[in-house]
Amino acid sequence: PSSPHPLTNPRWGPRSSLSTSGSMRAPCSLIGVIACWSACQQPLVKAFAPAKSARTTNTGRFGIGASLLASGGRPPVISNWRFDKKKGTISGIVTRHPTIPDGSPVTTSRLKNPSAVNQNTIVETNSGSKYQLTDPGPAEKKDIFEKKKAAAAEKKRLAEKKRADIERQKRNAASEKRKRSAASQAEQKASSVGTGKGQNSKPSNSVSLKQPAAPSVSPAVLRRQAKSTFSLTGTTVGVNGKYLLAGKPRQSSGRQAKIWTAYLASTEVPDIPQGFEDGDETKVQQLTIKLSPSIERMRLESTNYDKVQSGLFRGRFVDKLEYTTNMESSQRQLDRKNSALVIESGQYDLKALLAARKGVPLRGRALRDAAASAGQCIQAVHSSGLVWSDLKTENFVVVVDKKNFNKEVDDVNGSSGLSGVKGIDLESVVKKGGNPIDYSPEATPPEFARAYMEGYGQEFIIDYSYDIWSLGMMMYELSTGVEYFSGQSPSQVTKMLCAADFSVDVSDVPDEKLRDLIAKCLDLNPKKRPDITGFLLHPYFLTTGIGPISF
């Protein structure tokens, strides 16, 4: 107290300099003033520093400048920090602060540049204060790790995509070069033969019997032809555009999924189906791709295909070719937003065949072939401990040359048979004793319809008899040409099944043995319906040349 305050001492005035006598007066500068003032204030600050967390502001009248000077030019350190993205603030434990004790919790004001927040960086608040961020808290460590992991994965994906694009461009360039070379050689050879300039040429007045080679079709022409012939949309899915989508998608029974017609892309000419390199559409194989944002439902269906096709009875299902999650696509709305199931494609389903026959049902061998295929599919499902729960004519396709369609439409008596009938769509398959995922009213047995109307359809316990009822309804439709509940809405069908006086009438089925089989499948008592073995061993099959041995 007896000594003058540094700020009032004349020796620290603004005009300090060396005296003429050589003695040096105390140098004066703003830095000295601030440092000295800060040193004098430290005891008071420490004595009255708050014990609880406080929101930091500028440190006195000198702001962050005083903080930096008091700590040797370094900003305060915040460790074990957490960044609040909504508020734009940092909370943590502070050290090296000129006015707040080390180890105190602190929350900054809003940051000037929130995107700069990271470990071992210096951030600045809107008020001008600067802080060095060291070790983050557990939540931030996890967030930083996930960001780095995602960035590394994206970098890897872009690198792989770039490599794949380069390789594809190289293959395309090499293919084009080979085609140009082959076309040039063919043209030269044809020209040589026609003009008699070959090594073993005939006299010039002779006529060459060999026609000049046809010029190679350019990729641009092939792409135009392919787009028109196959209704290509221009959208690709899969790594490096592996599949080409065509036409318009159909809605799956699972509601979320879209079913596309697709083709494997050519590796020689971009954007055309494989096999169409010479313009011959008969060499092109059609595929079906189901795209869905529901990863769990698609994974379940893929697993169902694997189960039913790897058991004792394989059934007659379309081949599963590929299953991929987060499928790449050239369309931004689809890219990495869907799982994809690629399967063998049918040319048409049994519902479409009946519609084309304009009410004429299947008969003879064609009807037996369809019934046998359906029975074998159910046998494969049930032997795997599963229930299909969505068996109907739309879920059986004919995998043959599409040129056979007119032949099968005109085959009124079914003498040519109906080979190539295969089952599709296992999205609704569940374990025996499980609960239904969804349902189709035309394939639903009365016991489920009653449970649904009473409000506990989701808790209904599914048994094999569910599929036997559905199989009977499908066989009725194939043998009569119309659905059993034709003209009724889904809600009306459900109400009819629940009616106390509901009974099944199969008198319209022409074949006596088949009529008996369908009646057994549509027994109102589920316990009296035959199992799939009883279905396949029924006299309808045993006396028509199919028999159990073929199963």
C-alpha positions as CSV (number, residue, x, y, z in Angstrom):
1,P,0.0,0.0,0.0
2,S,2.9,2.4,0.7
3,S,4.3,1.9,-2.8
4,P,2.6,3.6,-5.7
5,H,0.3,1.6,-8.0
6,P,2.1,0.7,-11.3
7,L,-0.5,2.4,-13.3
8,T,-0.1,5.7,-11.4
9,N,3.7,5.7,-11.0
10,P,5.3,8.4,-13.2
11,R,8.2,6.1,-14.0
12,W,5.8,4.0,-16.1
13,G,4.7,7.0,-18.1
14,P,4.3,6.9,-21.9
15,R,7.5,8.8,-22.5
16,S,10.1,6.6,-20.8
17,S,13.6,6.8,-22.4
18,L,17.3,6.7,-21.6
19,S,18.3,9.7,-19.6
20,T,21.2,11.9,-20.7
21,S,23.2,10.7,-17.8
22,G,23.1,7.2,-19.1
23,S,20.8,5.8,-16.4
24,M,17.9,3.8,-17.9
25,R,14.3,4.6,-16.8
26,A,11.7,1.8,-16.7
27,P,10.5,1.0,-20.2
28,C,6.8,1.7,-20.9
29,S,4.5,-0.2,-23.2
30,L,0.9,-1.4,-23.2
31,I,2.2,-4.9,-22.8
32,G,4.0,-4.0,-19.6
33,V,1.0,-2.3,-18.2
34,I,-1.3,-5.3,-18.9
35,A,1.1,-7.8,-17.5
36,C,1.7,-5.9,-14.4
37,W,-2.0,-5.2,-13.8
38,S,-2.8,-8.8,-14.4
39,A,-0.2,-10.0,-11.9
40,C,-1.5,-7.6,-9.2
41,Q,-5.1,-8.8,-9.7
42,Q,-4.3,-12.6,-9.5
43,P,-4.6,-12.9,-5.7
44,L,-7.9,-11.2,-5.7
45,V,-9.2,-13.3,-8.6
46,K,-8.1,-16.6,-6.9
47,A,-9.6,-15.5,-3.6
48,F,-13.0,-14.7,-5.0
49,A,-13.1,-17.2,-7.9
50,P,-16.5,-19.0,-8.1
51,A,-16.5,-22.7,-7.3
52,K,-19.3,-23.6,-9.8
53,S,-19.2,-23.6,-13.6
54,A,-19.7,-20.2,-15.1
55,R,-20.2,-19.1,-18.7
56,T,-16.9,-17.4,-19.8
57,T,-16.8,-13.9,-21.2
58,N,-14.0,-11.5,-22.1
59,T,-11.4,-11.5,-19.3
60,G,-11.6,-7.9,-18.0
61,R,-11.3,-4.8,-20.0
62,F,-8.3,-6.2,-22.0
63,G,-10.3,-9.2,-23.3
64,I,-8.5,-12.3,-24.7
65,G,-5.4,-10.3,-25.2
66,A,-4.8,-10.3,-21.4
67,S,-5.5,-14.1,-21.3
68,L,-2.9,-14.8,-23.9
69,L,-0.3,-12.5,-22.3
70,A,-0.9,-13.8,-18.8
71,S,-0.4,-17.4,-20.0
72,G,2.7,-16.7,-22.0
73,G,0.9,-16.0,-25.3
74,R,-1.0,-19.3,-25.2
75,P,-4.8,-19.6,-25.0
76,P,-6.6,-21.3,-22.2
77,V,-7.0,-25.1,-22.6
78,I,-10.3,-27.0,-22.5
79,S,-10.1,-30.8,-22.0
80,N,-12.7,-33.5,-21.8
81,W,-14.8,-31.3,-24.0
82,R,-18.2,-31.7,-25.6
83,F,-19.5,-29.7,-28.5
84,D,-23.2,-28.7,-28.4
85,K,-24.2,-28.5,-32.1
86,K,-27.5,-26.7,-31.4
87,K,-26.1,-24.0,-29.3
88,G,-22.7,-23.8,-30.9
89,T,-20.8,-23.9,-27.6
90,I,-18.0,-26.0,-26.0
91,S,-18.3,-27.4,-22.5
92,G,-15.4,-28.9,-20.6
93,I,-12.6,-28.6,-18.0
94,V,-10.5,-25.4,-18.3
95,T,-6.9,-24.9,-17.4
96,R,-4.4,-22.0,-18.0
97,H,-7.2,-19.4,-17.8
98,P,-6.2,-16.0,-16.3
99,T,-9.4,-15.7,-14.1
100,I,-10.8,-19.2,-13.7
101,P,-9.1,-21.8,-11.5
102,D,-7.6,-24.9,-13.2
103,G,-10.0,-27.8,-13.3
104,S,-13.2,-25.7,-13.3
105,P,-16.0,-26.7,-15.6
106,V,-16.7,-24.1,-18.2
107,T,-19.0,-23.4,-21.1
108,T,-17.9,-21.0,-23.9
109,S,-20.1,-18.5,-25.7
110,R,-21.2,-19.4,-29.3
111,L,-18.3,-20.2,-31.6
112,K,-17.5,-18.1,-34.6
113,N,-16.7,-21.1,-36.8
114,P,-18.3,-24.3,-35.4
115,S,-17.0,-26.4,-38.3
116,A,-13.5,-25.9,-37.0
117,V,-14.2,-27.9,-33.9
118,N,-11.7,-30.8,-33.6
119,Q,-9.1,-32.3,-31.3
120,N,-5.9,-30.2,-30.9
121,T,-7.3,-27.1,-32.6
122,I,-7.8,-23.5,-31.4
123,V,-11.4,-22.2,-31.6
124,E,-12.6,-18.6,-31.3
125,T,-15.9,-17.4,-29.9
126,N,-18.1,-14.6,-31.3
127,S,-16.8,-12.5,-28.4
128,G,-13.2,-12.9,-29.5
129,S,-12.0,-15.4,-26.9
130,K,-9.8,-18.2,-28.0
131,Y,-9.4,-21.7,-26.5
132,Q,-7.3,-24.7,-27.3
133,L,-9.2,-28.0,-27.4
134,T,-7.2,-31.1,-26.3
135,D,-8.7,-34.5,-25.4
136,P,-12.4,-34.6,-26.1
137,G,-15.0,-36.3,-23.9
138,P,-16.2,-39.9,-24.5
139,A,-19.2,-38.8,-26.7
140,E,-17.0,-36.6,-28.8
141,K,-14.3,-39.3,-29.2
142,K,-16.9,-41.6,-30.6
143,D,-18.3,-39.0,-32.9
144,I,-14.8,-38.1,-34.2
145,F,-14.1,-41.8,-34.7
146,E,-17.3,-42.3,-36.6
147,K,-16.6,-39.3,-38.8
148,K,-13.0,-40.5,-39.6
149,K,-14.4,-44.0,-40.3
150,A,-17.1,-42.7,-42.6
151,A,-14.6,-40.4,-44.4
152,A,-12.2,-43.3,-44.9
153,A,-15.0,-45.5,-46.2
154,E,-16.2,-42.8,-48.6
155,K,-12.6,-42.2,-49.8
156,K,-12.2,-45.9,-50.4
157,R,-15.5,-46.2,-52.2
158,L,-14.6,-43.2,-54.5
159,A,-11.2,-44.7,-55.2
160,E,-12.7,-48.1,-56.1
161,K,-15.3,-46.5,-58.2
162,K,-12.6,-44.5,-60.0
163,R,-10.6,-47.6,-60.6
164,A,-13.6,-49.5,-61.8
165,D,-14.5,-46.6,-64.2
166,I,-11.0,-46.6,-65.6
167,E,-11.0,-50.4,-66.1
168,R,-14.3,-50.2,-67.8
169,Q,-13.2,-47.4,-70.1
170,K,-10.1,-49.5,-71.0
171,R,-12.3,-52.5,-71.7
172,N,-14.7,-50.5,-73.8
173,A,-11.8,-48.9,-75.7
174,A,-10.2,-52.3,-76.4
175,S,-13.5,-53.8,-77.5
176,E,-14.1,-50.9,-79.9
177,K,-10.6,-51.3,-81.3
178,R,-11.1,-55.0,-81.9
179,K,-14.4,-54.4,-83.6
180,R,-13.0,-51.7,-85.8
181,S,-10.1,-53.9,-86.7
182,A,-12.3,-56.9,-87.5
183,A,-14.6,-54.8,-89.6
184,S,-11.6,-53.3,-91.5
185,Q,-10.2,-56.8,-92.2
186,A,-13.5,-58.1,-93.3
187,E,-13.9,-55.1,-95.6
188,Q,-10.4,-55.5,-97.1
189,K,-11.0,-59.2,-97.6
190,A,-14.3,-58.7,-99.3
191,S,-12.8,-56.0,-101.5
192,S,-9.9,-58.2,-102.4
193,V,-12.2,-61.1,-103.4
194,G,-14.6,-58.8,-105.4
195,T,-11.8,-57.2,-107.4
196,G,-9.7,-60.3,-108.1
197,K,-6.7,-58.9,-106.3
198,G,-6.3,-61.8,-103.8
199,Q,-3.4,-64.2,-103.9
200,N,-5.5,-67.0,-105.4
201,S,-7.9,-64.7,-107.3
202,K,-9.8,-65.8,-110.3
203,P,-9.6,-63.9,-113.6
204,S,-11.2,-60.5,-113.5
205,N,-14.2,-61.6,-115.7
206,S,-15.2,-64.2,-113.1
207,V,-18.0,-63.5,-110.6
208,S,-17.3,-63.9,-106.9
209,L,-19.9,-66.0,-105.0
210,K,-18.8,-64.7,-101.6
211,Q,-20.7,-61.7,-100.4
212,P,-19.0,-58.8,-98.7
213,A,-19.1,-59.0,-94.9
214,A,-21.8,-56.9,-93.3
215,P,-20.5,-53.8,-91.5
216,S,-20.3,-53.9,-87.7
217,V,-23.2,-52.1,-86.0
218,S,-22.0,-49.1,-84.1
219,P,-22.5,-48.9,-80.3
220,A,-24.7,-45.8,-80.7
221,V,-27.1,-47.7,-83.0
222,L,-27.1,-50.7,-80.7
223,R,-28.0,-48.5,-77.7
224,R,-30.9,-47.0,-79.6
225,Q,-32.1,-50.4,-80.7
226,A,-31.7,-51.8,-77.2
227,K,-33.7,-48.9,-75.6
228,S,-36.6,-49.5,-78.0
229,T,-36.6,-53.3,-77.9
230,F,-36.3,-53.8,-74.2
231,S,-37.9,-50.5,-72.9
232,L,-34.7,-49.6,-71.0
233,T,-35.1,-46.7,-68.6
234,G,-31.5,-45.5,-68.6
235,T,-31.1,-46.4,-64.9
236,T,-28.6,-48.9,-63.7
237,V,-28.2,-50.7,-60.4
238,G,-25.3,-52.7,-59.0
239,V,-21.5,-52.1,-59.0
240,N,-20.4,-50.5,-62.2
241,G,-23.9,-50.5,-63.6
242,K,-24.2,-54.3,-63.5
243,Y,-27.9,-54.4,-64.3
244,L,-30.1,-52.3,-66.6
245,L,-33.7,-51.5,-65.4
246,A,-36.5,-51.7,-67.9
247,G,-40.2,-50.8,-68.1
248,K,-42.2,-49.6,-65.1
249,P,-41.9,-51.3,-61.7
250,R,-44.7,-53.4,-60.2
251,Q,-45.8,-53.1,-56.6
252,S,-44.9,-56.1,-54.4
253,S,-47.3,-57.7,-51.9
254,G,-45.0,-56.3,-49.2
255,R,-46.1,-52.8,-50.3
256,Q,-42.6,-51.2,-49.9
257,A,-40.8,-53.2,-52.5
258,K,-40.8,-52.4,-56.2
259,I,-40.4,-55.3,-58.8
260,W,-38.4,-54.4,-61.9
261,T,-37.7,-56.1,-65.2
262,A,-33.9,-56.0,-65.7
263,Y,-31.1,-57.2,-67.8
264,L,-27.4,-58.0,-67.2
265,A,-25.4,-55.2,-68.8
266,S,-22.9,-56.0,-71.6
267,T,-19.2,-55.8,-70.7
268,E,-18.4,-55.0,-74.3
269,V,-20.8,-52.3,-75.2
270,P,-22.1,-50.0,-72.4
271,D,-25.8,-49.6,-71.8
272,I,-27.1,-52.6,-73.7
273,P,-28.1,-56.1,-72.4
274,Q,-25.6,-58.9,-72.5
275,G,-26.1,-61.0,-75.6
276,F,-27.4,-58.1,-77.7
277,E,-23.9,-57.1,-79.0
278,D,-24.9,-58.4,-82.5
279,G,-28.4,-57.1,-82.3
280,D,-30.0,-60.6,-81.7
281,E,-32.6,-60.2,-78.9
282,T,-33.1,-64.0,-78.6
283,K,-29.8,-64.2,-76.9
284,V,-30.8,-61.8,-74.1
285,Q,-31.9,-63.2,-70.7
286,Q,-34.5,-61.3,-68.8
287,L,-34.1,-61.0,-65.0
288,T,-36.3,-59.7,-62.2
289,I,-35.0,-57.3,-59.5
290,K,-36.9,-56.5,-56.3
291,L,-35.8,-53.2,-54.7
292,S,-36.9,-52.3,-51.2
293,P,-35.8,-49.9,-48.5
294,S,-36.8,-52.5,-45.9
295,I,-33.5,-54.3,-45.3
296,E,-35.0,-56.7,-42.8
297,R,-37.8,-57.9,-45.2
298,M,-35.5,-58.3,-48.1
299,R,-32.9,-60.2,-46.0
300,L,-35.7,-62.5,-44.7
301,E,-36.9,-63.2,-48.3
302,S,-33.3,-64.0,-49.4
303,T,-32.9,-66.4,-46.5
304,N,-36.3,-68.0,-47.4
305,Y,-35.1,-68.7,-50.9
306,D,-31.9,-70.3,-49.5
307,K,-33.9,-72.5,-47.1
308,V,-36.5,-73.8,-49.5
309,Q,-33.9,-74.5,-52.2
310,S,-31.4,-76.3,-50.0
311,G,-33.6,-78.8,-48.2
312,L,-34.6,-82.4,-48.9
313,F,-37.3,-81.1,-51.4
314,R,-36.1,-78.2,-53.5
315,G,-39.5,-77.5,-55.1
316,R,-39.8,-75.5,-58.3
317,F,-38.8,-71.9,-57.5
318,V,-37.1,-69.4,-59.6
319,D,-33.3,-69.2,-59.1
320,K,-32.0,-66.6,-56.7
321,L,-29.0,-65.0,-58.4
322,E,-27.9,-62.2,-56.0
323,Y,-28.8,-60.4,-52.8
324,T,-27.2,-57.1,-52.0
325,T,-27.8,-54.4,-49.3
326,N,-27.4,-50.7,-50.1
327,M,-27.4,-51.4,-53.9
328,E,-25.6,-48.8,-55.9
329,S,-27.6,-47.0,-58.7
330,S,-27.1,-44.4,-61.3
331,Q,-30.3,-42.7,-60.1
332,R,-29.7,-40.6,-57.0
333,Q,-33.1,-41.5,-55.5
334,L,-32.2,-45.2,-55.5
335,D,-28.4,-45.1,-54.9
336,R,-27.5,-47.0,-51.7
337,K,-31.1,-46.6,-50.4
338,N,-32.4,-50.1,-51.2
339,S,-31.6,-53.7,-50.8
340,A,-31.9,-55.7,-54.0
341,L,-32.9,-59.3,-54.7
342,V,-32.0,-60.5,-58.2
343,I,-33.9,-63.6,-59.4
344,E,-34.7,-65.6,-62.5
345,S,-37.5,-64.0,-64.5
346,G,-40.7,-65.6,-65.8
347,Q,-42.2,-64.5,-69.1
348,Y,-45.7,-64.3,-67.6
349,D,-47.6,-65.5,-64.5
350,L,-50.6,-67.8,-64.3
351,K,-53.0,-64.9,-63.6
352,A,-51.9,-63.3,-66.9
353,L,-52.3,-66.5,-68.8
354,L,-55.9,-67.0,-67.6
355,A,-56.7,-63.4,-68.6
356,A,-55.3,-64.0,-72.1
357,R,-57.4,-67.1,-72.4
358,K,-60.5,-64.9,-71.7
359,G,-62.1,-67.2,-69.2
360,V,-61.0,-70.5,-70.7
361,P,-59.6,-72.5,-67.8
362,L,-56.5,-74.8,-67.9
363,R,-57.3,-78.4,-68.8
364,G,-55.6,-81.7,-69.2
365,R,-51.8,-81.9,-69.0
366,A,-51.4,-78.1,-68.6
367,L,-53.6,-78.1,-65.5
368,R,-51.8,-81.1,-64.0
369,D,-48.4,-79.4,-64.6
370,A,-49.4,-76.3,-62.8
371,A,-50.9,-78.3,-59.9
372,A,-47.7,-80.4,-59.6
373,S,-45.5,-77.3,-59.6
374,A,-47.6,-75.7,-56.9
375,G,-47.6,-78.9,-54.8
376,Q,-43.8,-79.3,-55.1
377,C,-43.3,-75.7,-54.0
378,I,-45.5,-76.1,-50.9
379,Q,-43.7,-79.4,-50.1
380,A,-40.3,-77.6,-50.2
381,V,-41.7,-74.8,-47.9
382,H,-43.3,-77.1,-45.4
383,S,-40.4,-79.5,-45.2
384,S,-38.3,-76.4,-44.2
385,G,-40.6,-75.7,-41.3
386,L,-42.1,-72.7,-43.0
387,V,-45.6,-71.5,-44.2
388,W,-45.8,-69.5,-47.5
389,S,-49.1,-67.6,-46.5
390,D,-49.3,-65.9,-49.9
391,L,-50.0,-68.7,-52.4
392,K,-51.9,-67.4,-55.4
393,T,-51.8,-67.5,-59.3
394,E,-49.8,-64.2,-59.4
395,N,-46.9,-65.9,-57.6
396,F,-46.4,-68.6,-60.2
397,V,-44.6,-67.7,-63.4
398,V,-43.8,-69.6,-66.6
399,V,-40.1,-69.6,-67.3
400,V,-40.0,-70.4,-71.1
401,D,-39.5,-68.6,-74.3
402,K,-42.0,-65.7,-74.5
403,K,-42.9,-66.8,-78.0
404,N,-44.6,-69.8,-76.4
405,F,-47.2,-67.5,-74.9
406,N,-49.6,-67.5,-77.8
407,K,-49.2,-71.3,-78.2
408,E,-50.3,-71.8,-74.6
409,V,-53.1,-69.3,-74.9
410,D,-54.5,-71.3,-77.9
411,D,-53.9,-74.7,-76.3
412,V,-57.5,-75.0,-75.1
413,N,-57.3,-78.7,-74.1
414,G,-53.9,-78.4,-72.5
415,S,-52.4,-81.2,-74.6
416,S,-49.0,-79.5,-74.9
417,G,-48.7,-79.2,-71.1
418,L,-47.3,-76.2,-69.2
419,S,-43.7,-76.8,-68.4
420,G,-41.6,-74.2,-66.7
421,V,-44.1,-73.2,-64.0
422,K,-42.1,-71.8,-61.0
423,G,-42.9,-70.1,-57.7
424,I,-41.8,-66.6,-56.8
425,D,-42.2,-64.0,-54.0
426,L,-41.3,-65.5,-50.6
427,E,-41.5,-62.2,-48.8
428,S,-44.4,-63.3,-46.7
429,V,-43.0,-66.7,-45.7
430,V,-42.9,-67.2,-41.9
431,K,-42.1,-70.0,-39.5
432,K,-44.8,-72.5,-38.6
433,G,-46.3,-71.3,-35.4
434,G,-45.4,-67.7,-36.2
435,N,-47.6,-64.7,-36.9
436,P,-48.5,-63.4,-40.4
437,I,-46.6,-60.5,-41.9
438,D,-49.4,-59.6,-44.3
439,Y,-52.1,-61.4,-46.2
440,S,-54.1,-61.6,-49.4
441,P,-57.9,-62.0,-48.8
442,E,-58.3,-64.4,-51.8
443,A,-55.7,-66.8,-50.2
444,T,-56.9,-66.4,-46.6
445,P,-58.7,-69.3,-44.8
446,P,-61.8,-68.5,-42.7
447,E,-60.1,-69.0,-39.4
448,F,-57.7,-66.2,-40.1
449,A,-60.4,-63.9,-41.5
450,R,-62.3,-64.3,-38.2
451,A,-59.2,-63.5,-36.2
452,Y,-58.6,-60.5,-38.4
453,M,-62.1,-59.1,-38.0
454,E,-62.0,-59.7,-34.3
455,G,-58.8,-57.6,-34.0
456,Y,-56.2,-60.1,-33.3
457,G,-55.0,-61.0,-36.8
458,Q,-51.4,-60.1,-35.9
459,E,-51.4,-62.7,-33.1
460,F,-52.9,-65.4,-35.3
461,I,-50.8,-68.6,-35.1
462,I,-50.0,-69.8,-38.7
463,D,-50.1,-73.5,-39.5
464,Y,-49.5,-75.6,-42.7
465,S,-53.3,-75.9,-43.2
466,Y,-53.2,-72.1,-44.1
467,D,-51.3,-72.9,-47.3
468,I,-53.5,-75.9,-48.1
469,W,-56.6,-73.7,-48.2
470,S,-54.7,-71.2,-50.4
471,L,-53.7,-74.1,-52.7
472,G,-57.3,-75.2,-53.0
473,M,-58.4,-71.7,-53.9
474,M,-55.7,-71.4,-56.6
475,M,-56.6,-74.8,-58.1
476,Y,-60.3,-73.7,-58.2
477,E,-59.3,-70.6,-60.2
478,L,-57.1,-72.5,-62.6
479,S,-59.7,-75.2,-63.3
480,T,-62.7,-72.9,-63.7
481,G,-61.0,-69.8,-65.2
482,V,-62.3,-67.4,-62.5
483,E,-61.5,-66.6,-58.9
484,Y,-63.8,-68.2,-56.2
485,F,-64.7,-64.7,-55.0
486,S,-64.7,-63.0,-58.4
487,G,-66.1,-59.5,-58.4
488,Q,-65.8,-59.1,-54.6
489,S,-63.7,-56.4,-52.9
490,P,-61.0,-57.5,-50.3
491,S,-63.2,-56.3,-47.4
492,Q,-66.2,-58.2,-48.9
493,V,-64.2,-61.4,-49.2
494,T,-63.1,-61.2,-45.6
495,K,-66.7,-60.6,-44.4
496,M,-68.0,-63.5,-46.5
497,L,-65.3,-65.9,-45.0
498,C,-66.5,-64.8,-41.5
499,A,-70.2,-65.4,-42.1
500,A,-71.7,-68.1,-40.0
501,D,-73.5,-69.6,-43.0
502,F,-70.4,-69.6,-45.3
503,S,-69.8,-72.9,-47.2
504,V,-67.7,-73.9,-50.1
505,D,-69.2,-74.9,-53.4
506,V,-66.9,-76.5,-55.9
507,S,-69.5,-77.9,-58.3
508,D,-68.1,-75.8,-61.2
509,V,-64.8,-77.8,-61.3
510,P,-65.2,-80.2,-64.3
511,D,-62.9,-83.0,-63.3
512,E,-64.4,-85.3,-60.7
513,K,-61.1,-86.3,-59.0
514,L,-59.8,-82.7,-59.0
515,R,-63.2,-81.5,-57.6
516,D,-62.7,-84.0,-54.7
517,L,-59.2,-82.8,-54.1
518,I,-60.2,-79.1,-54.0
519,A,-63.1,-79.8,-51.7
520,K,-60.7,-81.5,-49.2
521,C,-58.3,-78.5,-49.4
522,L,-61.2,-76.1,-48.7
523,D,-62.6,-77.9,-45.7
524,L,-63.8,-75.3,-43.2
525,N,-62.1,-77.3,-40.4
526,P,-58.3,-76.8,-40.8
527,K,-57.6,-80.0,-39.0
528,K,-59.4,-82.0,-41.7
529,R,-57.5,-80.5,-44.6
530,P,-54.9,-82.9,-46.1
531,D,-51.2,-82.2,-45.6
532,I,-49.0,-81.7,-48.6
533,T,-48.1,-85.4,-48.9
534,G,-51.8,-86.2,-48.9
535,F,-52.3,-83.6,-51.6
536,L,-49.6,-85.1,-53.9
537,L,-50.8,-88.7,-53.3
538,H,-54.4,-87.9,-54.2
539,P,-55.9,-90.1,-57.1
540,Y,-56.0,-86.9,-59.3
541,F,-52.2,-87.2,-59.6
542,L,-51.8,-91.0,-59.3
543,T,-54.2,-91.8,-62.2
544,T,-53.0,-89.1,-64.6
545,G,-49.4,-90.1,-65.1
546,I,-47.7,-87.8,-62.6
547,G,-47.6,-89.9,-59.4
548,P,-45.5,-89.5,-56.3
549,I,-42.3,-90.8,-57.9
550,S,-42.0,-87.6,-59.9
551,F,-42.0,-85.6,-56.7
